[in-house]
Amino acid sequence: MKNVAQAKQDGHASATGRFLRIDDVIASTGLSRATIYRMVANNDFPAQHPLTKRCIGWWQSDVDTWLKARLAKPPVPA
């Protein structure tokens, strides 16, 4: 069993989850920064959490749940 420091060094989340910064959310979703913030404002995307005075993050399981819900919807015909 790896400890939290080893998991972080390997780039894996801890057993309880982790916060994603905006660049991680962009990479995970494929959405632009502006689209993410617009969707948050419209309550169409999970809200960010304040981590410090000048730092925010999204809880990874919230983003994963949103992604799974999007994938469960039928594709839009071309």
PDB file of N, CA, C and O in Angstrom, chain B, residues numbered from 101:
ATOM      1  N   MET B 101       0.849  -1.185   0.000  1.00  0.00           N
ATOM      2  CA  MET B 101       0.000   0.000   0.000  1.00  0.00           C
ATOM      3  C   MET B 101       0.885   1.235   0.000  1.00  0.00           C
ATOM      4  O   MET B 101       1.773   1.365   0.842  1.00  0.00           O
ATOM      5  N   LYS B 102       0.648   2.138  -0.937  1.00  0.00           N
ATOM      6  CA  LYS B 102       1.426   3.366  -1.020  1.00  0.00           C
ATOM      7  C   LYS B 102       0.874   4.399  -0.061  1.00  0.00           C
ATOM      8  O   LYS B 102      -0.329   4.450   0.195  1.00  0.00           O
ATOM      9  N   ASN B 103       1.760   5.217   0.462  1.00  0.00           N
ATOM     10  CA  ASN B 103       1.273   6.323   1.274  1.00  0.00           C
ATOM     11  C   ASN B 103       0.935   7.500   0.362  1.00  0.00           C
ATOM     12  O   ASN B 103       1.189   7.450  -0.842  1.00  0.00           O
ATOM     13  N   VAL B 104       0.373   8.539   0.926  1.00  0.00           N
ATOM     14  CA  VAL B 104      -0.092   9.690   0.146  1.00  0.00           C
ATOM     15  C   VAL B 104       1.056  10.343  -0.606  1.00  0.00           C
ATOM     16  O   VAL B 104       0.891  10.727  -1.764  1.00  0.00           O
ATOM     17  N   ALA B 105       2.214  10.478   0.028  1.00  0.00           N
ATOM     18  CA  ALA B 105       3.361  11.116  -0.626  1.00  0.00           C
ATOM     19  C   ALA B 105       3.817  10.324  -1.850  1.00  0.00           C
ATOM     20  O   ALA B 105       4.138  10.908  -2.885  1.00  0.00           O
ATOM     21  N   GLN B 106       3.844   9.002  -1.733  1.00  0.00           N
ATOM     22  CA  GLN B 106       4.244   8.179  -2.877  1.00  0.00           C
ATOM     23  C   GLN B 106       3.219   8.261  -4.002  1.00  0.00           C
ATOM     24  O   GLN B 106       3.583   8.335  -5.176  1.00  0.00           O
ATOM     25  N   ALA B 107       1.948   8.247  -3.646  1.00  0.00           N
ATOM     26  CA  ALA B 107       0.896   8.347  -4.653  1.00  0.00           C
ATOM     27  C   ALA B 107       0.977   9.688  -5.379  1.00  0.00           C
ATOM     28  O   ALA B 107       0.822   9.748  -6.598  1.00  0.00           O
ATOM     29  N   LYS B 108       1.220  10.762  -4.628  1.00  0.00           N
ATOM     30  CA  LYS B 108       1.340  12.094  -5.233  1.00  0.00           C
ATOM     31  C   LYS B 108       2.541  12.141  -6.166  1.00  0.00           C
ATOM     32  O   LYS B 108       2.456  12.691  -7.264  1.00  0.00           O
ATOM     33  N   GLN B 109       3.660  11.565  -5.734  1.00  0.00           N
ATOM     34  CA  GLN B 109       4.857  11.565  -6.564  1.00  0.00           C
ATOM     35  C   GLN B 109       4.625  10.793  -7.859  1.00  0.00           C
ATOM     36  O   GLN B 109       5.172  11.152  -8.902  1.00  0.00           O
ATOM     37  N   ASP B 110       3.816   9.735  -7.799  1.00  0.00           N
ATOM     38  CA  ASP B 110       3.504   8.943  -8.983  1.00  0.00           C
ATOM     39  C   ASP B 110       2.395   9.573  -9.827  1.00  0.00           C
ATOM     40  O   ASP B 110       2.077   9.081 -10.909  1.00  0.00           O
ATOM     41  N   GLY B 111       1.805  10.672  -9.324  1.00  0.00           N
ATOM     42  CA  GLY B 111       0.757  11.355 -10.071  1.00  0.00           C
ATOM     43  C   GLY B 111      -0.617  10.754  -9.884  1.00  0.00           C
ATOM     44  O   GLY B 111      -1.509  11.008 -10.694  1.00  0.00           O
ATOM     45  N   HIS B 112      -0.817   9.964  -8.840  1.00  0.00           N
ATOM     46  CA  HIS B 112      -2.108   9.334  -8.569  1.00  0.00           C
ATOM     47  C   HIS B 112      -2.803  10.035  -7.414  1.00  0.00           C
ATOM     48  O   HIS B 112      -2.160  10.564  -6.507  1.00  0.00           O
ATOM     49  N   ALA B 113      -4.107  10.029  -7.465  1.00  0.00           N
ATOM     50  CA  ALA B 113      -4.884  10.617  -6.374  1.00  0.00           C
ATOM     51  C   ALA B 113      -4.808   9.734  -5.138  1.00  0.00           C
ATOM     52  O   ALA B 113      -4.572   8.530  -5.239  1.00  0.00           O
ATOM     53  N   SER B 114      -5.007  10.329  -3.990  1.00  0.00           N
ATOM     54  CA  SER B 114      -5.074   9.541  -2.760  1.00  0.00           C
ATOM     55  C   SER B 114      -6.391   8.778  -2.744  1.00  0.00           C
ATOM     56  O   SER B 114      -7.256   9.013  -3.587  1.00  0.00           O
ATOM     57  N   ALA B 115      -6.545   7.884  -1.809  1.00  0.00           N
ATOM     58  CA  ALA B 115      -7.763   7.076  -1.721  1.00  0.00           C
ATOM     59  C   ALA B 115      -9.004   7.937  -1.496  1.00  0.00           C
ATOM     60  O   ALA B 115     -10.104   7.548  -1.889  1.00  0.00           O
ATOM     61  N   THR B 116      -8.841   9.094  -0.873  1.00  0.00           N
ATOM     62  CA  THR B 116      -9.987   9.955  -0.596  1.00  0.00           C
ATOM     63  C   THR B 116     -10.239  10.967  -1.709  1.00  0.00           C
ATOM     64  O   THR B 116     -11.225  11.701  -1.641  1.00  0.00           O
ATOM     65  N   GLY B 117      -9.390  11.035  -2.726  1.00  0.00           N
ATOM     66  CA  GLY B 117      -9.564  11.959  -3.835  1.00  0.00           C
ATOM     67  C   GLY B 117      -8.565  13.099  -3.768  1.00  0.00           C
ATOM     68  O   GLY B 117      -7.700  13.147  -2.893  1.00  0.00           O
ATOM     69  N   ARG B 118      -8.707  14.022  -4.724  1.00  0.00           N
ATOM     70  CA  ARG B 118      -7.812  15.171  -4.756  1.00  0.00           C
ATOM     71  C   ARG B 118      -8.488  16.318  -5.479  1.00  0.00           C
ATOM     72  O   ARG B 118      -9.493  16.142  -6.167  1.00  0.00           O
ATOM     73  N   PHE B 119      -7.915  17.489  -5.308  1.00  0.00           N
ATOM     74  CA  PHE B 119      -8.397  18.661  -6.013  1.00  0.00           C
ATOM     75  C   PHE B 119      -7.668  18.788  -7.342  1.00  0.00           C
ATOM     76  O   PHE B 119      -6.473  18.508  -7.437  1.00  0.00           O
ATOM     77  N   LEU B 120      -8.398  19.213  -8.364  1.00  0.00           N
ATOM     78  CA  LEU B 120      -7.831  19.477  -9.679  1.00  0.00           C
ATOM     79  C   LEU B 120      -7.751  20.983  -9.871  1.00  0.00           C
ATOM     80  O   LEU B 120      -8.681  21.712  -9.528  1.00  0.00           O
ATOM     81  N   ARG B 121      -6.648  21.436 -10.413  1.00  0.00           N
ATOM     82  CA  ARG B 121      -6.529  22.849 -10.778  1.00  0.00           C
ATOM     83  C   ARG B 121      -7.131  23.031 -12.157  1.00  0.00           C
ATOM     84  O   ARG B 121      -7.456  22.046 -12.820  1.00  0.00           O
ATOM     85  N   ILE B 122      -7.287  24.261 -12.603  1.00  0.00           N
ATOM     86  CA  ILE B 122      -7.984  24.552 -13.853  1.00  0.00           C
ATOM     87  C   ILE B 122      -7.348  23.845 -15.051  1.00  0.00           C
ATOM     88  O   ILE B 122      -8.068  23.359 -15.923  1.00  0.00           O
ATOM     89  N   ASP B 123      -6.025  23.776 -15.113  1.00  0.00           N
ATOM     90  CA  ASP B 123      -5.382  23.098 -16.245  1.00  0.00           C
ATOM     91  C   ASP B 123      -5.704  21.607 -16.258  1.00  0.00           C
ATOM     92  O   ASP B 123      -5.825  21.010 -17.327  1.00  0.00           O
ATOM     93  N   ASP B 124      -5.843  21.001 -15.078  1.00  0.00           N
ATOM     94  CA  ASP B 124      -6.228  19.591 -14.994  1.00  0.00           C
ATOM     95  C   ASP B 124      -7.669  19.397 -15.462  1.00  0.00           C
ATOM     96  O   ASP B 124      -7.976  18.416 -16.139  1.00  0.00           O
ATOM     97  N   VAL B 125      -8.555  20.333 -15.102  1.00  0.00           N
ATOM     98  CA  VAL B 125      -9.963  20.249 -15.504  1.00  0.00           C
ATOM     99  C   VAL B 125     -10.066  20.419 -17.018  1.00  0.00           C
ATOM    100  O   VAL B 125     -10.829  19.705 -17.669  1.00  0.00           O
ATOM    101  N   ILE B 126      -9.317  21.342 -17.575  1.00  0.00           N
ATOM    102  CA  ILE B 126      -9.304  21.544 -19.024  1.00  0.00           C
ATOM    103  C   ILE B 126      -8.848  20.265 -19.724  1.00  0.00           C
ATOM    104  O   ILE B 126      -9.461  19.841 -20.703  1.00  0.00           O
ATOM    105  N   ALA B 127      -7.777  19.653 -19.226  1.00  0.00           N
ATOM    106  CA  ALA B 127      -7.250  18.429 -19.828  1.00  0.00           C
ATOM    107  C   ALA B 127      -8.243  17.271 -19.684  1.00  0.00           C
ATOM    108  O   ALA B 127      -8.375  16.455 -20.596  1.00  0.00           O
ATOM    109  N   SER B 128      -8.934  17.196 -18.557  1.00  0.00           N
ATOM    110  CA  SER B 128      -9.881  16.096 -18.317  1.00  0.00           C
ATOM    111  C   SER B 128     -11.137  16.208 -19.159  1.00  0.00           C
ATOM    112  O   SER B 128     -11.683  15.196 -19.600  1.00  0.00           O
ATOM    113  N   THR B 129     -11.601  17.427 -19.387  1.00  0.00           N
ATOM    114  CA  THR B 129     -12.888  17.622 -20.067  1.00  0.00           C
ATOM    115  C   THR B 129     -12.768  17.995 -21.533  1.00  0.00           C
ATOM    116  O   THR B 129     -13.679  17.726 -22.317  1.00  0.00           O
ATOM    117  N   GLY B 130     -11.659  18.607 -21.914  1.00  0.00           N
ATOM    118  CA  GLY B 130     -11.526  19.109 -23.277  1.00  0.00           C
ATOM    119  C   GLY B 130     -12.221  20.442 -23.484  1.00  0.00           C
ATOM    120  O   GLY B 130     -12.268  20.950 -24.604  1.00  0.00           O
ATOM    121  N   LEU B 131     -12.763  21.015 -22.410  1.00  0.00           N
ATOM    122  CA  LEU B 131     -13.436  22.312 -22.498  1.00  0.00           C
ATOM    123  C   LEU B 131     -12.421  23.435 -22.315  1.00  0.00           C
ATOM    124  O   LEU B 131     -11.365  23.239 -21.713  1.00  0.00           O
ATOM    125  N   SER B 132     -12.747  24.595 -22.832  1.00  0.00           N
ATOM    126  CA  SER B 132     -11.877  25.753 -22.628  1.00  0.00           C
ATOM    127  C   SER B 132     -12.094  26.328 -21.240  1.00  0.00           C
ATOM    128  O   SER B 132     -13.093  26.038 -20.581  1.00  0.00           O
ATOM    129  N   ARG B 133     -11.156  27.140 -20.807  1.00  0.00           N
ATOM    130  CA  ARG B 133     -11.258  27.823 -19.514  1.00  0.00           C
ATOM    131  C   ARG B 133     -12.537  28.661 -19.445  1.00  0.00           C
ATOM    132  O   ARG B 133     -13.262  28.619 -18.451  1.00  0.00           O
ATOM    133  N   ALA B 134     -12.804  29.418 -20.506  1.00  0.00           N
ATOM    134  CA  ALA B 134     -13.988  30.283 -20.528  1.00  0.00           C
ATOM    135  C   ALA B 134     -15.271  29.458 -20.455  1.00  0.00           C
ATOM    136  O   ALA B 134     -16.213  29.838 -19.759  1.00  0.00           O
ATOM    137  N   THR B 135     -15.314  28.338 -21.167  1.00  0.00           N
ATOM    138  CA  THR B 135     -16.504  27.490 -21.151  1.00  0.00           C
ATOM    139  C   THR B 135     -16.731  26.895 -19.768  1.00  0.00           C
ATOM    140  O   THR B 135     -17.869  26.826 -19.303  1.00  0.00           O
ATOM    141  N   ILE B 136     -15.672  26.470 -19.116  1.00  0.00           N
ATOM    142  CA  ILE B 136     -15.800  25.906 -17.767  1.00  0.00           C
ATOM    143  C   ILE B 136     -16.392  26.945 -16.817  1.00  0.00           C
ATOM    144  O   ILE B 136     -17.346  26.654 -16.095  1.00  0.00           O
ATOM    145  N   TYR B 137     -15.829  28.160 -16.815  1.00  0.00           N
ATOM    146  CA  TYR B 137     -16.328  29.194 -15.914  1.00  0.00           C
ATOM    147  C   TYR B 137     -17.752  29.618 -16.276  1.00  0.00           C
ATOM    148  O   TYR B 137     -18.547  29.920 -15.386  1.00  0.00           O
ATOM    149  N   ARG B 138     -18.082  29.644 -17.558  1.00  0.00           N
ATOM    150  CA  ARG B 138     -19.448  29.982 -17.971  1.00  0.00           C
ATOM    151  C   ARG B 138     -20.416  28.903 -17.492  1.00  0.00           C
ATOM    152  O   ARG B 138     -21.501  29.217 -17.003  1.00  0.00           O
ATOM    153  N   MET B 139     -20.032  27.641 -17.628  1.00  0.00           N
ATOM    154  CA  MET B 139     -20.885  26.543 -17.194  1.00  0.00           C
ATOM    155  C   MET B 139     -21.042  26.526 -15.673  1.00  0.00           C
ATOM    156  O   MET B 139     -22.119  26.204 -15.171  1.00  0.00           O
ATOM    157  N   VAL B 140     -19.991  26.866 -14.938  1.00  0.00           N
ATOM    158  CA  VAL B 140     -20.093  26.973 -13.481  1.00  0.00           C
ATOM    159  C   VAL B 140     -21.101  28.065 -13.118  1.00  0.00           C
ATOM    160  O   VAL B 140     -21.945  27.870 -12.243  1.00  0.00           O
ATOM    161  N   ALA B 141     -21.010  29.210 -13.791  1.00  0.00           N
ATOM    162  CA  ALA B 141     -21.925  30.329 -13.518  1.00  0.00           C
ATOM    163  C   ALA B 141     -23.376  29.960 -13.805  1.00  0.00           C
ATOM    164  O   ALA B 141     -24.290  30.466 -13.155  1.00  0.00           O
ATOM    165  N   ASN B 142     -23.586  29.073 -14.783  1.00  0.00           N
ATOM    166  CA  ASN B 142     -24.937  28.628 -15.156  1.00  0.00           C
ATOM    167  C   ASN B 142     -25.362  27.369 -14.412  1.00  0.00           C
ATOM    168  O   ASN B 142     -26.408  26.794 -14.715  1.00  0.00           O
ATOM    169  N   ASN B 143     -24.561  26.935 -13.441  1.00  0.00           N
ATOM    170  CA  ASN B 143     -24.822  25.703 -12.683  1.00  0.00           C
ATOM    171  C   ASN B 143     -24.888  24.466 -13.572  1.00  0.00           C
ATOM    172  O   ASN B 143     -25.624  23.525 -13.273  1.00  0.00           O
ATOM    173  N   ASP B 144     -24.117  24.461 -14.673  1.00  0.00           N
ATOM    174  CA  ASP B 144     -24.048  23.319 -15.575  1.00  0.00           C
ATOM    175  C   ASP B 144     -22.763  22.516 -15.394  1.00  0.00           C
ATOM    176  O   ASP B 144     -22.539  21.541 -16.112  1.00  0.00           O
ATOM    177  N   PHE B 145     -21.929  22.908 -14.459  1.00  0.00           N
ATOM    178  CA  PHE B 145     -20.656  22.242 -14.190  1.00  0.00           C
ATOM    179  C   PHE B 145     -20.390  22.377 -12.695  1.00  0.00           C
ATOM    180  O   PHE B 145     -20.807  23.364 -12.088  1.00  0.00           O
ATOM    181  N   PRO B 146     -19.706  21.410 -12.089  1.00  0.00           N
ATOM    182  CA  PRO B 146     -19.442  21.503 -10.640  1.00  0.00           C
ATOM    183  C   PRO B 146     -18.697  22.790 -10.279  1.00  0.00           C
ATOM    184  O   PRO B 146     -17.815  23.245 -11.007  1.00  0.00           O
ATOM    185  N   ALA B 147     -19.072  23.352  -9.152  1.00  0.00           N
ATOM    186  CA  ALA B 147     -18.436  24.585  -8.683  1.00  0.00           C
ATOM    187  C   ALA B 147     -17.051  24.291  -8.109  1.00  0.00           C
ATOM    188  O   ALA B 147     -16.783  23.204  -7.597  1.00  0.00           O
ATOM    189  N   GLN B 148     -16.196  25.278  -8.211  1.00  0.00           N
ATOM    190  CA  GLN B 148     -14.861  25.170  -7.656  1.00  0.00           C
ATOM    191  C   GLN B 148     -14.891  25.458  -6.156  1.00  0.00           C
ATOM    192  O   GLN B 148     -15.839  26.055  -5.646  1.00  0.00           O
ATOM    193  N   HIS B 149     -13.842  25.025  -5.459  1.00  0.00           N
ATOM    194  CA  HIS B 149     -13.725  25.228  -4.015  1.00  0.00           C
ATOM    195  C   HIS B 149     -12.498  26.082  -3.729  1.00  0.00           C
ATOM    196  O   HIS B 149     -11.454  25.879  -4.349  1.00  0.00           O
ATOM    197  N   PRO B 150     -12.598  27.027  -2.808  1.00  0.00           N
ATOM    198  CA  PRO B 150     -11.408  27.802  -2.440  1.00  0.00           C
ATOM    199  C   PRO B 150     -10.439  26.920  -1.643  1.00  0.00           C
ATOM    200  O   PRO B 150     -10.828  26.278  -0.668  1.00  0.00           O
ATOM    201  N   LEU B 151      -9.181  26.900  -2.069  1.00  0.00           N
ATOM    202  CA  LEU B 151      -8.160  26.120  -1.376  1.00  0.00           C
ATOM    203  C   LEU B 151      -7.311  27.019  -0.489  1.00  0.00           C
ATOM    204  O   LEU B 151      -6.959  26.653   0.632  1.00  0.00           O
ATOM    205  N   THR B 152      -6.994  28.178  -0.998  1.00  0.00           N
ATOM    206  CA  THR B 152      -6.283  29.204  -0.236  1.00  0.00           C
ATOM    207  C   THR B 152      -6.900  30.542  -0.621  1.00  0.00           C
ATOM    208  O   THR B 152      -7.918  30.590  -1.312  1.00  0.00           O
ATOM    209  N   LYS B 153      -6.291  31.604  -0.180  1.00  0.00           N
ATOM    210  CA  LYS B 153      -6.806  32.939  -0.493  1.00  0.00           C
ATOM    211  C   LYS B 153      -6.847  33.200  -1.997  1.00  0.00           C
ATOM    212  O   LYS B 153      -7.761  33.864  -2.486  1.00  0.00           O
ATOM    213  N   ARG B 154      -5.862  32.682  -2.733  1.00  0.00           N
ATOM    214  CA  ARG B 154      -5.771  32.952  -4.175  1.00  0.00           C
ATOM    215  C   ARG B 154      -5.757  31.686  -5.019  1.00  0.00           C
ATOM    216  O   ARG B 154      -5.285  31.713  -6.155  1.00  0.00           O
ATOM    217  N   CYS B 155      -6.262  30.587  -4.492  1.00  0.00           N
ATOM    218  CA  CYS B 155      -6.176  29.308  -5.195  1.00  0.00           C
ATOM    219  C   CYS B 155      -7.513  28.572  -5.101  1.00  0.00           C
ATOM    220  O   CYS B 155      -8.101  28.473  -4.024  1.00  0.00           O
ATOM    221  N   ILE B 156      -7.983  28.063  -6.226  1.00  0.00           N
ATOM    222  CA  ILE B 156      -9.215  27.286  -6.248  1.00  0.00           C
ATOM    223  C   ILE B 156      -8.952  25.944  -6.897  1.00  0.00           C
ATOM    224  O   ILE B 156      -7.951  25.760  -7.590  1.00  0.00           O
ATOM    225  N   GLY B 157      -9.854  25.012  -6.669  1.00  0.00           N
ATOM    226  CA  GLY B 157      -9.737  23.699  -7.293  1.00  0.00           C
ATOM    227  C   GLY B 157     -11.085  23.022  -7.353  1.00  0.00           C
ATOM    228  O   GLY B 157     -12.019  23.404  -6.647  1.00  0.00           O
ATOM    229  N   TRP B 158     -11.183  22.016  -8.197  1.00  0.00           N
ATOM    230  CA  TRP B 158     -12.385  21.214  -8.343  1.00  0.00           C
ATOM    231  C   TRP B 158     -12.104  19.844  -7.756  1.00  0.00           C
ATOM    232  O   TRP B 158     -11.045  19.269  -8.006  1.00  0.00           O
ATOM    233  N   TRP B 159     -13.040  19.314  -6.975  1.00  0.00           N
ATOM    234  CA  TRP B 159     -12.877  17.985  -6.410  1.00  0.00           C
ATOM    235  C   TRP B 159     -12.986  16.988  -7.557  1.00  0.00           C
ATOM    236  O   TRP B 159     -13.947  17.023  -8.326  1.00  0.00           O
ATOM    237  N   GLN B 160     -12.011  16.108  -7.672  1.00  0.00           N
ATOM    238  CA  GLN B 160     -11.908  15.210  -8.814  1.00  0.00           C
ATOM    239  C   GLN B 160     -13.163  14.361  -9.000  1.00  0.00           C
ATOM    240  O   GLN B 160     -13.611  14.182 -10.133  1.00  0.00           O
ATOM    241  N   SER B 161     -13.736  13.840  -7.935  1.00  0.00           N
ATOM    242  CA  SER B 161     -14.922  12.991  -8.088  1.00  0.00           C
ATOM    243  C   SER B 161     -16.117  13.787  -8.613  1.00  0.00           C
ATOM    244  O   SER B 161     -16.972  13.222  -9.295  1.00  0.00           O
ATOM    245  N   ASP B 162     -16.197  15.090  -8.310  1.00  0.00           N
ATOM    246  CA  ASP B 162     -17.264  15.924  -8.863  1.00  0.00           C
ATOM    247  C   ASP B 162     -17.130  16.037 -10.380  1.00  0.00           C
ATOM    248  O   ASP B 162     -18.116  15.932 -11.109  1.00  0.00           O
ATOM    249  N   VAL B 163     -15.905  16.251 -10.845  1.00  0.00           N
ATOM    250  CA  VAL B 163     -15.654  16.349 -12.287  1.00  0.00           C
ATOM    251  C   VAL B 163     -15.899  14.999 -12.951  1.00  0.00           C
ATOM    252  O   VAL B 163     -16.491  14.938 -14.029  1.00  0.00           O
ATOM    253  N   ASP B 164     -15.448  13.914 -12.318  1.00  0.00           N
ATOM    254  CA  ASP B 164     -15.658  12.573 -12.871  1.00  0.00           C
ATOM    255  C   ASP B 164     -17.145  12.244 -12.979  1.00  0.00           C
ATOM    256  O   ASP B 164     -17.578  11.666 -13.976  1.00  0.00           O
ATOM    257  N   THR B 165     -17.926  12.604 -11.967  1.00  0.00           N
ATOM    258  CA  THR B 165     -19.376  12.368 -11.990  1.00  0.00           C
ATOM    259  C   THR B 165     -20.020  13.150 -13.129  1.00  0.00           C
ATOM    260  O   THR B 165     -20.893  12.631 -13.825  1.00  0.00           O
ATOM    261  N   TRP B 166     -19.591  14.403 -13.323  1.00  0.00           N
ATOM    262  CA  TRP B 166     -20.124  15.222 -14.416  1.00  0.00           C
ATOM    263  C   TRP B 166     -19.793  14.581 -15.766  1.00  0.00           C
ATOM    264  O   TRP B 166     -20.644  14.516 -16.653  1.00  0.00           O
ATOM    265  N   LEU B 167     -18.550  14.109 -15.913  1.00  0.00           N
ATOM    266  CA  LEU B 167     -18.149  13.471 -17.168  1.00  0.00           C
ATOM    267  C   LEU B 167     -18.967  12.207 -17.442  1.00  0.00           C
ATOM    268  O   LEU B 167     -19.405  11.983 -18.570  1.00  0.00           O
ATOM    269  N   LYS B 168     -19.172  11.391 -16.424  1.00  0.00           N
ATOM    270  CA  LYS B 168     -19.956  10.161 -16.600  1.00  0.00           C
ATOM    271  C   LYS B 168     -21.393  10.477 -16.985  1.00  0.00           C
ATOM    272  O   LYS B 168     -21.988   9.775 -17.802  1.00  0.00           O
ATOM    273  N   ALA B 169     -21.951  11.530 -16.398  1.00  0.00           N
ATOM    274  CA  ALA B 169     -23.314  11.927 -16.749  1.00  0.00           C
ATOM    275  C   ALA B 169     -23.386  12.386 -18.200  1.00  0.00           C
ATOM    276  O   ALA B 169     -24.358  12.094 -18.896  1.00  0.00           O
ATOM    277  N   ARG B 170     -22.367  13.100 -18.657  1.00  0.00           N
ATOM    278  CA  ARG B 170     -22.342  13.558 -20.055  1.00  0.00           C
ATOM    279  C   ARG B 170     -22.216  12.376 -21.005  1.00  0.00           C
ATOM    280  O   ARG B 170     -22.843  12.359 -22.065  1.00  0.00           O
ATOM    281  N   LEU B 171     -21.411  11.390 -20.633  1.00  0.00           N
ATOM    282  CA  LEU B 171     -21.220  10.214 -21.484  1.00  0.00           C
ATOM    283  C   LEU B 171     -22.471   9.336 -21.517  1.00  0.00           C
ATOM    284  O   LEU B 171     -22.680   8.595 -22.478  1.00  0.00           O
ATOM    285  N   ALA B 172     -23.294   9.412 -20.486  1.00  0.00           N
ATOM    286  CA  ALA B 172     -24.520   8.601 -20.437  1.00  0.00           C
ATOM    287  C   ALA B 172     -25.605   9.129 -21.375  1.00  0.00           C
ATOM    288  O   ALA B 172     -26.525   8.399 -21.743  1.00  0.00           O
ATOM    289  N   LYS B 173     -25.492  10.407 -21.760  1.00  0.00           N
ATOM    290  CA  LYS B 173     -26.479  10.982 -22.676  1.00  0.00           C
ATOM    291  C   LYS B 173     -26.242  10.442 -24.075  1.00  0.00           C
ATOM    292  O   LYS B 173     -25.095  10.209 -24.456  1.00  0.00           O
ATOM    293  N   PRO B 174     -27.306  10.238 -24.852  1.00  0.00           N
ATOM    294  CA  PRO B 174     -27.115   9.755 -26.226  1.00  0.00           C
ATOM    295  C   PRO B 174     -26.378  10.793 -27.064  1.00  0.00           C
ATOM    296  O   PRO B 174     -26.560  11.994 -26.864  1.00  0.00           O
ATOM    297  N   PRO B 175     -25.554  10.344 -27.994  1.00  0.00           N
ATOM    298  CA  PRO B 175     -24.822  11.295 -28.848  1.00  0.00           C
ATOM    299  C   PRO B 175     -25.766  12.092 -29.744  1.00  0.00           C
ATOM    300  O   PRO B 175     -26.829  11.618 -30.145  1.00  0.00           O
ATOM    301  N   VAL B 176     -25.347  13.296 -30.039  1.00  0.00           N
ATOM    302  CA  VAL B 176     -26.123  14.167 -30.929  1.00  0.00           C
ATOM    303  C   VAL B 176     -25.844  13.752 -32.361  1.00  0.00           C
ATOM    304  O   VAL B 176     -24.682  13.670 -32.759  1.00  0.00           O
ATOM    305  N   PRO B 177     -26.890  13.486 -33.154  1.00  0.00           N
ATOM    306  CA  PRO B 177     -26.652  13.095 -34.546  1.00  0.00           C
ATOM    307  C   PRO B 177     -25.989  14.213 -35.331  1.00  0.00           C
ATOM    308  O   PRO B 177     -26.273  15.392 -35.121  1.00  0.00           O
ATOM    309  N   ALA B 178     -25.107  13.829 -36.235  1.00  0.00           N
ATOM    310  CA  ALA B 178     -24.373  14.810 -37.033  1.00  0.00           C
ATOM    311  C   ALA B 178     -25.202  15.363 -38.161  1.00  0.00           C
ATOM    312  O   ALA B 178     -24.724  16.202 -38.925  1.00  0.00           O
TER     313      ALA B 178
END
